[in-house]
Amino acid sequence: MFHETVLHHMLRHSYLEGNRMEDYRRELVFCYGPAAEAVEKDLSKGNIPAVEYDRKLKKYPLIGRTLHASHSAVCLNSYAASILKGSYPEGRVLTIGCPLSPLPELEIQAKPFKLCFGMVGTNHPGRNLDSIIEAVELLKDQFPEAGLVLIGSGYPDGLPIWVRKTGRLEEKEYYSWIRTLDYVFDVRYPTCGETSASLLEAMRASIPAIVTAAGAFNNLPSDAVIRVLPDNIVQGIRSAVMLLENRHDLRNTISMKGAIYAKNTSSPESLLSDWKRVLRLAAEPSIDNTEALNLYSISPAWLEPPDGFTRDLNTVPVTWKFSGMAELVGPETAQGAQVTAWGEGTAGSQKLGSEPAVIKLDGRTLRFSGNGWVSDVIWK
């Protein structure tokens, strides 16, 4: 189940913290083959500003091994599903709604400013806080009593006096603070293909939302948000707010449509229907009518070459290369395999073609002869 379609931030942090550089490099090789060394070098330059570093990690998704190890995927938005659908057989990528907690009984929180602009959720470099602060500073020329409320954790010190940060809150306080806002900004860019639950929570509270025209935000209903261009966030926010302040009818429509969308996508009825589809997908047989849980997939990019093979980084994807005779021995329960292979020679009793093709072979031991390449093996 994918919250995002990059994973590089989490994997790099975990491998570096655990002093597991070789495992990290194998992840890079899995995804980028011959370019892995150049990717690591690009990410290891010293003194990279946080925003640039965040963008570099997003430039190099590290989801290959996760895709390879799973037979289907569940996504929280259709943008993420569109990225992943080419990695699975047809019908094995589902999109489901993002759950929001049932609302407790809320206490009324006093507004810290007459006009409250807000950002909700944990701060990180990709959320472009600097651009939001610059935009609100411009808006204060028209609305001197306005201020910015940062609801959540991770926000820096040394902010202007017209910025209020709450820090991490208990759930009831979190919901109450959201309802002090007059506008909510979520202008993350570039994105990881993630769904913003904090934005959905603000929309459920009928707060008009201004977002970037990027990632999953492009799949939100066009009458439920205002989108601004990622390369012009500051002026985009200012223009959007001025438009809505001068068009109360449009502001009310966006508030209403946003609330309807957020409530529908997170409703118990929708979630029950979604998770029934997930369970049906898990129970389905795989594409060759073998139960999916009985499949075991291996990749030459991730695993060390068995005897008789060498890793070839010059092919796309990364392969095991053989010259002469070579064998692959499967797990004890293996009854055969689907192998993607090509070259001049044979796999079992079947002749290899000049282009990659899936070959079905029986038995636990797979024998190859001649000269060729193996890019994928799925044991039955």
C-alpha positions in Angstrom: 0.0 0.0 0.0 1.7 3.2 -1.2 1.4 6.5 0.6 3.9 7.9 -1.9 5.8 6.9 -5.0 9.4 7.9 -4.2 10.5 6.2 -0.9 14.0 7.6 -1.3 13.9 9.9 1.7 13.0 7.1 4.1 15.3 4.4 2.6 18.4 6.7 2.4 17.9 7.9 6.0 17.4 4.3 7.3 20.4 2.9 5.5 22.7 5.7 6.4 21.6 5.7 10.1 22.2 2.0 10.2 25.6 2.2 8.5 24.3 -0.1 5.7 25.8 1.7 2.7 26.2 -1.5 0.7 22.5 -2.3 1.0 21.7 1.3 -0.1 24.0 0.9 -3.1 22.2 -2.3 -4.1 18.9 -0.4 -4.0 20.4 2.2 -6.3 21.7 -0.5 -8.7 18.3 -2.2 -8.7 16.7 1.0 -9.9 19.4 2.7 -11.9 21.7 0.0 -13.1 24.8 1.5 -14.7 23.8 5.0 -13.6 23.7 4.1 -9.9 27.2 5.4 -9.2 26.4 8.7 -10.8 23.2 9.0 -8.8 25.0 8.3 -5.5 27.6 10.9 -6.4 25.0 13.5 -7.2 23.3 12.9 -3.8 26.6 12.9 -1.8 27.8 16.4 -2.7 28.5 18.4 0.5 26.5 21.3 1.8 23.4 20.9 -0.3 20.6 23.2 0.9 17.6 21.3 2.4 15.2 22.3 -0.4 17.7 21.3 -3.2 18.4 18.0 -1.4 14.7 17.2 -1.1 14.3 17.8 -4.8 17.2 15.6 -5.7 15.8 12.7 -3.7 12.4 13.2 -5.4 14.3 13.2 -8.8 15.5 9.6 -8.1 12.5 7.4 -6.9 13.7 4.3 -5.1 10.6 2.1 -5.4 11.9 -0.6 -7.7 12.5 -3.4 -5.1 9.1 -2.7 -3.5 7.4 -3.0 -6.9 9.3 -6.2 -7.7 8.4 -7.8 -4.4 4.7 -7.2 -4.6 2.0 -8.7 -6.9 -0.4 -5.7 -6.6 -0.6 -2.2 -5.3 -3.1 0.0 -3.4 -2.8 3.8 -3.8 -4.5 6.7 -2.0 -4.9 8.8 -5.2 -5.2 8.2 -8.9 -2.0 10.1 -9.6 0.1 7.6 -7.7 -1.8 4.8 -9.3 -1.1 6.2 -12.8 2.7 6.1 -12.0 2.6 2.5 -10.7 0.1 0.9 -13.1 2.7 0.0 -15.7 4.6 -2.1 -13.2 1.7 -4.6 -12.6 -0.7 -6.7 -14.6 -4.0 -5.0 -15.6 -6.4 -4.6 -12.7 -3.8 -5.1 -10.0 -3.5 -1.4 -9.0 -6.3 0.0 -6.9 -7.2 3.5 -5.8 -8.9 3.9 -2.5 -10.0 6.9 -0.4 -7.9 8.4 2.3 -9.4 7.7 5.8 -10.0 10.6 8.2 -10.8 10.1 11.8 -14.3 10.6 13.1 -14.6 14.1 14.6 -14.7 14.3 18.4 -16.8 17.0 20.1 -14.7 20.1 19.5 -14.1 23.2 21.7 -14.1 26.6 20.0 -10.5 27.9 19.6 -10.1 31.7 19.5 -8.7 33.1 16.2 -5.2 34.5 16.7 -5.7 37.0 13.8 -8.6 38.7 12.2 -7.9 37.0 8.9 -6.1 33.6 9.4 -4.1 32.1 6.6 -2.8 28.6 7.5 -0.6 25.6 6.7 -1.5 22.3 8.3 0.6 19.2 9.0 4.3 18.5 9.5 6.7 20.9 7.8 9.4 19.7 5.5 11.4 21.5 2.7 9.1 20.4 -0.1 6.2 22.3 1.4 7.7 25.7 0.5 7.1 27.5 3.7 9.3 30.4 2.6 7.1 31.0 -0.4 4.0 31.0 1.8 5.5 33.5 4.3 6.5 35.8 1.3 2.9 35.5 -0.1 1.3 36.4 3.3 3.7 39.3 3.7 2.4 40.7 0.3 -1.2 40.1 1.4 -0.7 42.0 4.6 -0.5 45.2 2.5 -4.2 44.7 1.8 -5.1 43.0 5.0 -2.9 44.5 7.8 -4.6 42.4 10.6 -4.0 39.1 8.8 -1.5 36.5 10.0 -0.2 33.0 9.3 -1.0 30.0 11.5 1.3 26.9 11.2 -0.6 23.9 12.7 1.7 21.0 13.4 5.4 20.3 14.0 8.7 20.9 12.3 8.5 24.6 11.9 11.6 26.8 12.4 12.2 29.5 15.0 12.8 33.1 14.1 9.5 33.6 12.2 7.8 37.1 11.8 5.7 38.2 14.7 2.6 37.8 12.5 3.3 34.0 12.3 1.9 31.7 15.0 3.1 28.1 15.2 1.2 25.6 17.4 3.7 22.7 17.6 2.4 19.2 17.7 -1.1 19.0 19.0 -3.5 16.4 20.5 -6.2 15.4 18.1 -9.0 17.5 19.5 -6.8 20.6 19.6 -5.6 19.9 16.1 -9.1 19.8 14.7 -10.1 23.0 16.7 -7.1 25.0 15.4 -7.9 24.0 11.8 -11.3 25.6 12.2 -9.7 29.0 13.1 -8.5 29.3 9.5 -10.0 31.4 6.7 -7.7 29.9 4.0 -5.4 26.9 3.9 -2.3 26.7 1.7 -0.7 23.4 0.6 1.8 24.3 -2.1 4.2 21.3 -1.9 6.4 20.9 -4.9 7.8 18.7 -6.2 5.7 16.0 -4.7 6.2 12.3 -3.9 2.8 11.5 -5.3 1.4 11.5 -1.8 -2.1 12.3 -0.6 -2.3 15.1 2.0 -4.6 14.0 4.8 -4.0 17.4 6.5 -5.4 19.2 3.4 -8.4 16.9 3.3 -9.0 17.6 7.0 -9.0 21.4 6.3 -11.3 20.9 3.3 -13.7 18.8 5.5 -13.8 21.8 7.8 -15.0 23.9 4.8 -11.7 25.9 4.7 -11.1 27.1 1.1 -7.9 25.5 -0.2 -5.2 26.9 -2.4 -2.8 24.2 -3.7 -0.1 23.7 -6.3 -1.0 22.3 -9.7 1.2 19.3 -9.1 1.0 15.6 -8.2 -2.2 14.3 -6.6 -3.6 17.9 -6.2 -4.3 17.8 -10.0 -6.8 15.0 -9.3 -8.9 17.0 -6.8 -12.1 18.3 -8.2 -11.6 21.6 -10.1 -14.5 23.3 -8.3 -13.2 22.3 -4.8 -9.8 24.0 -4.8 -7.8 26.8 -6.5 -4.6 25.6 -8.1 -1.5 27.8 -8.6 1.5 27.2 -10.8 4.5 25.6 -9.0 6.9 28.1 -10.6 4.9 31.1 -9.4 3.7 30.2 -5.9 4.0 33.6 -4.2 2.1 35.6 -6.8 -0.3 32.7 -7.3 -1.3 32.6 -3.6 -1.7 36.4 -3.5 -3.9 36.4 -6.7 -6.0 33.5 -5.5 -6.8 35.1 -2.1 -7.6 38.4 -3.7 -9.9 36.7 -6.2 -11.8 34.8 -3.4 -12.0 37.9 -1.2 -13.6 39.8 -4.0 -15.8 36.9 -5.1 -17.6 35.6 -2.0 -19.9 33.4 -4.2 -16.8 31.6 -5.6 -15.3 31.3 -2.1 -18.5 29.8 -0.7 -18.7 27.3 -3.6 -15.1 26.1 -3.2 -15.7 25.7 0.6 -18.9 23.7 0.0 -17.5 21.5 -2.8 -14.3 20.9 -0.9 -16.1 19.8 2.2 -18.4 17.5 0.1 -15.4 15.9 -1.6 -13.4 15.4 1.7 -16.4 13.9 3.5 -17.3 11.5 0.6 -13.7 10.2 0.0 -13.3 9.5 3.7 -16.8 8.3 4.6 -17.3 4.9 6.4 -19.4 3.8 3.4 -16.7 4.6 0.9 -13.9 3.0 3.0 -15.9 -0.2 3.5 -16.4 -0.4 -0.2 -12.8 0.3 -0.9 -11.4 -2.2 1.6 -13.8 -4.9 0.2 -12.1 -4.3 -3.2 -8.7 -4.6 -1.5 -9.6 -7.9 0.1 -11.0 -9.3 -3.2 -7.7 -8.3 -4.9 -5.7 -10.1 -2.2 -7.8 -13.2 -2.7 -7.5 -13.3 -6.5 -5.2 -15.8 -8.2 -2.2 -14.4 -10.0 -2.1 -14.1 -13.8 -1.1 -17.7 -14.4 -3.8 -19.0 -11.9 -1.2 -19.8 -9.3 -2.0 -18.4 -5.9 -0.1 -15.2 -5.5 1.3 -16.1 -2.1 3.0 -19.1 -3.6 5.1 -17.0 -5.9 8.7 -16.0 -5.1 10.3 -13.3 -7.3 14.0 -12.6 -7.6 15.9 -9.9 -9.4 19.5 -9.9 -10.8 19.8 -6.2 -9.8 19.2 -7.0 -6.1 20.6 -10.5 -5.6 24.2 -11.7 -6.1 24.8 -13.7 -9.2 24.7 -17.5 -8.7 27.6 -19.7 -9.9 27.9 -19.5 -13.7 26.4 -16.0 -14.0 27.8 -12.5 -13.8 25.9 -9.2 -13.2 25.6 -7.1 -16.3 25.0 -3.4 -15.6 25.0 -2.4 -19.2 21.6 -4.0 -20.0 18.2 -2.4 -19.3 17.1 -3.7 -16.9 20.1 -5.1 -15.0 20.7 -8.8 -15.7 22.6 -11.9 -14.9 24.7 -12.9 -17.9 25.8 -16.5 -18.7 28.3 -17.9 -21.2 28.4 -21.7 -21.5 26.4 -23.7 -19.0 24.7 -22.2 -16.0 22.0 -23.3 -13.5 19.5 -21.5 -11.3 18.3 -23.5 -8.3 15.0 -22.4 -6.7 13.6 -22.7 -3.2 12.8 -26.2 -1.9 9.1 -25.8 -2.7 9.7 -24.6 -6.3 7.8 -26.4 -9.0 8.9 -24.3 -11.9 9.4 -20.7 -12.9 8.7 -17.9 -15.3 12.0 -16.5 -16.6 12.6 -13.4 -18.7 15.6 -14.3 -20.8 17.2 -13.8 -24.3 20.4 -14.5 -26.2 21.8 -17.3 -28.3 21.2 -20.7 -26.7 18.6 -22.4 -24.6 16.7 -22.2 -21.4 15.6 -25.7 -20.4 14.5 -27.2 -23.7 13.4 -23.9 -25.2 15.4 -21.8 -27.6 16.2 -18.2 -26.6 15.1 -15.4 -28.8 17.1 -12.2 -29.7 14.6 -10.1 -27.7 13.5 -10.5 -24.0 10.7 -12.9 -23.6 8.9 -14.7 -20.7 9.7 -18.5 -20.8 7.8 -20.9 -18.6 10.0 -23.7 -17.2 9.2 -26.7 -15.0 11.3 -28.0 -12.0 13.4 -26.6 -9.3 16.6 -26.5 -11.3 16.7 -24.3 -14.4 19.5 -25.0 -16.9 20.8 -22.5 -19.4 23.4 -23.0 -22.2 25.0 -20.7 -24.8 25.3 -17.0 -24.3 22.4 -14.9 -22.9 20.9 -12.8 -20.2 18.3 -13.3 -17.5 16.5 -10.2 -16.1 13.8 -11.7 -13.9 12.7 -15.0 -12.3 9.4 -15.8 -10.7 9.4 -19.2 -9.0 6.1 -21.1 -8.7 
